[in-house]
């Protein structure tokens, strides 16, 4: 019994150990889950901070929804989805995830109605086959066949013509109708007359679906099999038209298959969009509008951010379906939700709202139009022209609401207020580059003059346009528009004044102003005013023509200078070709002739040659290759004996004359005319001057050049003029400046360093900044303190500050390149992180003494950072804690800073390195790197080894080898 008791006790102890082990593993899992949950909640808070100031951050919305789903916070995820839906349309995938999450907790009719509402919103954002299928199946699960049939009919209308995936919707709808038909049949029972009528009605409905299906060209549709399925409900009696429709459908499908294949084979979005456009053009020419709309829906689903595609789609539905507001207005609204920055889509949306506002109150219409404008203006526009176009669409809408034959003071005041708001907004955000053509002020000037009958206000607006905006006083077309407005609604007196102002201020197309002025005087003026016009016009044309002649002369001089430079360049090319031909001819000698080199290279080569031959002839003077003495081979003769029978003098032919008798009357000398002087004496006071004297005179002239001109050039272009040499020590060099940065932004940064004496921003010939300059202080200590402001950001771009060093002697890397144990190096950081955010992630592990975020020249982060800690222990702790962690979806690497580690891959192999260095030492008389030796081998002296000690004994010349010696060498 004791043995049995012992065994039972052992089993109980093992069970207890197993249970304790399971408990510990469960605790570990709980700890891991708690840690993961904490990380996710921190991430949620971080994403929400990002979205607080930027609701247009699309990826932030998606990441927040993803994290909340992982935390199973369905209520918070619902709020996040609602917030994102207010800003952006959700993709079909996001809608299906939302609907499936809601279906998991759906238990009441109210929750079911909420899901149906979600389906309705989903199909309005994008036309997706998958969403419609889920919608139909969800309705079928509710048991309400009438509602299911209605949703199925909507699905067929929306995506039934989808060539690639439309067959799936047809199958689902047919499945629903067949299920209803099966429920009406009751085998084994006597059916009433009402039941028979219901079955017959359902059978006809299924027949109608099959007839419609056969008319739609669909991929992956086995029409033969469809006909066999339909035979069950047609009882084998097919309509003759069905077979004809089937043949037409197959023909249309064969025309569409090549486009569908190109869409599947498209390598990128650009090619796919081009294929869609060709496909759409084909359907517009050969198919019905419903098929074209279905294809547009497919295209905008794949390219939802292409504003031009949406614009084409909206114009198509407006012109093709002019009376269907329930179809056109949702598409216009969707287009602006997808591309809110497009002024064209905003304009089309406002126009569509006006087209389909029949029976709608003005306040409701105004609210919708204002919402469309605010949607466009709030999207972060990058160009003033887009903002101008949006505002113009809104102002034109307001003008159309005014009934000028009735009381309209309130409407006119609202229009004026909107116009002033538009001008203020565009000028404040975009400046002169906003409304470049002054469209809004010109529009209001016409309104004030023509409809409001307020010509004074119109003149004020036009004076502002002409004299204060974008140098418009030089624009002839604006002057003529102002003058025509004055002629139509103003007075003759003001019109004549405008002509005079325009004539005085315009330089180009002055003849247009003169022609209009002439017609005006002919039609309304007197003889005195005509004489005055002619005098003013002639005087003005004299000045204008003079300026045109000066400009033409400058242009001609520039062309002549360019022509001279081209001629000199062509002459140089011809001379180079001649030199090359001469060198090729010389290369037929014993060795190749050297190519022309500069004076410096020639002197260097001469020194090398002289060194190599030093002591050969007892003279230390350098020798050239041509002057070197070449030993003559054995058997050489200076005089060659002529062959036998050779005659040195050849007698001339018969009748040959050495001299030619001159013709009669020939004179050897010509008598000069009376008064001719053989030599002319120089003028009184003339002293002969050489070229050096002339050069000296030019230098004196240059030295006496007015200092005022030099100072003007220095002021305009930032040329630095030193007062004394000690000023270099008080100067710092600034670079990598933004081109829009000036003295106002730079000098205040250095106020704590000391008094600034001068700031020179270097500019080009058009007085535009080159991005660098010089800052001169009064003291050297101030210049030294200014170096601490290196890489200070100005307008988002780091400013580089360095000591003034025109010779480049101190151009060294300012950071350490060795091992720094108290500094950590981080890479792989997200580019959006700033220094403050990096400190937030790493501050919990220890005090940070210094942080340096590595950036490009434009100030954008490289994803690299250096953190300096008080000691090496803290740095090691940070490396262990943070290496391999994730920050904003990116895995970072953290290590001790040691830039020298990657620069010494072969460290330790000292003998190899020294051997390589010794092998690279230049031997006198040998060829240098990248050069070829022009010296014959017979003149080269043998070199001695540099390994042993140098000897003071004179070197013995090497005896040159003969042809026999070379022959023996080759036979070895």
C-alpha positions, 0 to 999 in steps of 0.5 A: 500500500505504501508503494501505491501511496508513493506513486499517487503522491508522485503523480499529484506532485507532477500534476502540480508542477505541470499546472504551475508551469502552465500558469507561468506560461500564461503569465508570460503571454499576459505580460507580452500582451500587456506590453504590446497593448501599451505600445499600441496605445502610445502609437494611437496617442502619437497618431492623434497628435499628428492629426490634430493640426493636419486633418488632410494627413491620409496615412495618419487616418489609415494607421489610426484605424488599423491600430484601433482595430488591433486593439479591438476598440470598435467604438473608437475605430468607428469615430476615426472612420467617420472623421476620415470619411468627412475628409476623404472618400474611403476605398472599397477595402476600408468600407468592407473592413468597417462593415464586417466589423459592424456585422460582428456585433450586429444584433438589433434592427437599429444596428442592421439599419446602420449597416445598410446606411454604411453600404449606401455610403460605400457605393456612393464613394466608389463603384465596386463590384465586391461592395455591391455583391456584399450588399445584396447578400446582406439584404438576402440574409435579412429575409426581405425579398422585396428590399433585396430585389431593389438592391439587386436592381441597383447593383445591375444598373451600377456594375452590371455592364462591368466587362471584367467582373459584372458577371458576378453580380448577375449570378448573385441576382439570379441566385436570389430570384431563383431562390424566391422561385423555388420558395413559391413551388410546393411539390406534393400540394395543390396550389391555388390560383394565386400561387400559380400567378405568383410562380408565373410572374416570378418566371417572367422576371427570371426570363427578363433577367436572362434577356438582359444578361444576353445583351451585355458583353461580359468576360468569362461568360459561357453564353452557351451554358447560360442558354442552357440554364435559361432553357429551364425557365423558357421551356425550350421556346427561345425568342428569335430576337434572343439569338440575334442579340447573343450574336451581337453581344459576342461581336461587341465582346470580341471588340473589347477583349483587346482593350481588356488584355492591354489593361491586364498587361499594363506595366504602370499606371501611366500606360493603364490610364492611356489604355482606359482613354483609348477604350473610352473613346472606342465605346463613345463611338461604338457603344451606348452611354451606360457602357461608357459610364461604367468604364469611366467608373472603373477608370476613376476607381483605379486612378482616383487622384487624376483630376483630368480624368475626373474632369472628363467624366464630369463633362461627359455626364453633364452633356450626356444626361442633362436632366438626371440630377440624381446621377450628375450631382453625386458624380460632381461631388465625388470628383471634388472629394477625390481631387479637392485641389482642382479648380476645374472640378470646383468650377464644374461642381458649382455649374452643375449645382446651378443647372439642377437647382430647379425648385430649390430654395436660394439659401439651400443652393447658396449653402451647397455652392459655398460648401464646394468653394470652401472644399476647394480653398481648404485643400492647400492650394499651391498656385494662385491661378487655381484659387482665382478660378475657384473664386471667379466661379463663385462670384459669377454664381453670385452675380447670376442670382442678382435680378437687376430689374428688382431691388438688389442692394443686399445681393450687390453688397454680398457680391462686393463683400465676396469680391473683396474677400477673394482679392484679400485672400489671394494677395495675402497668400500668393502676392503678385503671382496670384491673380496675375491677369487681375481677373477678379478686379476687372470683373468687378470694374465691369459690374460697377460700370455696366450694372451698378452704374457707378463709374467712379468706383470702376475708375478706382478699381482700374487705377489700382489694376493699372498702377499697383499690380504686376507692372500693368502700366506697361500692358497695352491690352489692359489700357485699351480695355480700360479705355473702352470701358470709359468710352462706353460708360464714362465721359469724353474728358476722362477718356482723353486723359486715359489716352494721354496716360497710356501714350506716356507709359507704354513702350511696346505696341505704342502704335496700337494706342496711337491708332485707337487715340486717332479714331477717338479724336476723329469720332469725337474730337475737335481740330485743336484736340487732333493737333494736340494728339498728333504732336503728343504722338510724334514726340512720343514716337521719337523717344520710342524709336530712339530707344528701339534704335539703341536696343537694336545697336546693343543687340547688334553688338552682342551678335557681333561679339558672339560672331567674333567668339565663334570665329575665334573658336573655329580658328582655334579648331582649325589650328588644332587640326593643323597641329595634329596633322603636323604631329602625325607627320613627325611621328614617322621618325624613330620615336613619336613627337610630343603633342603641344603642351603648355609652358608649365608642362614644357618646363617640367619636362625639360627639368626632368630630361635635364635631371636624367642626363645630369653628368653625361656630358659634364654639364648640369644644364638641362637638355631637350630631346633634340639636343641629346647626342645619340651614339652612331652605330658601327659602319655609319658614314657621313658622306654617301658615295654616288653610284657609277654613272651619276652626273651632278651637273645636267646640261640645259635643253637646247634654246634655254636662256638664263635671262629674259629680255624685258619688253619695249618701254619697260622701266626699272624705276618709277618716278615719284609724283611732284611733291612726294616725300620719301619719309615723313617726320613725326609730329611735334612732341612725338616720342616713340613708345614700345608695347610695354609703354602702351601697356603701362598707359593702359594700366594707368588708365585702369588705376584711375577708373572712378571709384564710384563705379566700383562701389556701385558694382560691389553694392549690387553684386555683393563683391567684397572690398577689403579695407585692410588685410586684418579684416579677413580675421573678422569675416565669416563665410555664409553658404547654402542660403535660400535664394529669397533670404536677405540681410533682414533674415541673416543679420538678426541671428548674429546679434548676440555675437557682436556688432556687424560691420557689413553684410555682402550677399553675392548676386548674379548679373541680374542682382539675384542671390547666389545663395552665399555671402560674407558677414564682417564683424568689428572684432575677431571674437565676434567672428569666432562666436558666429561659427557656433551658429553653423547649420542654423535653419533659415526658412527651413534650410540650414545655413553653413557658417565657416571662417573666411578662407579664400585659399582653402587652407582650413577646409577640414571636416569639423566633426570627429572621424574616430571612435567616440564612446559617449556618442551614438549613431542612429540610422534608418529614422523616418524622414519626418522626425525633427530633433525635438521628436528624436529627443522625446524617443531617447530622453527616457534612457539618459540625459542628452548633451547634444543632438545633430540631425544629418540633413541635405543641403535643402534641410530635409533629413537623411534619416541619420542622427548623432546623440552625445551622452554624458558618459560611455555607460549611458551610450551603451545603455541606449544602444542596448535599449533602442537598437532594432526598435520601431519608430513610426513604422521604420526599424532603426539601428543604434550603435556607438559612433565610429566613422573610422571603422568603415575606412580601414578594411585592411588594417593590420596588414602593414607590410602589404601597405608599405610594400605597395607604397614602395612600389608606387615610388617614382623612379627617375626617368621612368613614366609617371602615372597617366603619362608616357615617356618620350625619351628613347630607351638608349638615353635612359640611365639605369636607376639604383635601388633606394633600399640601400645607403646612398653612395658618394662615388660618381656614377659610371655611364652605361655603355650603349648596346649595339645592334649585335647586342640586341640580337643576342638578347632576342636569341636567349 
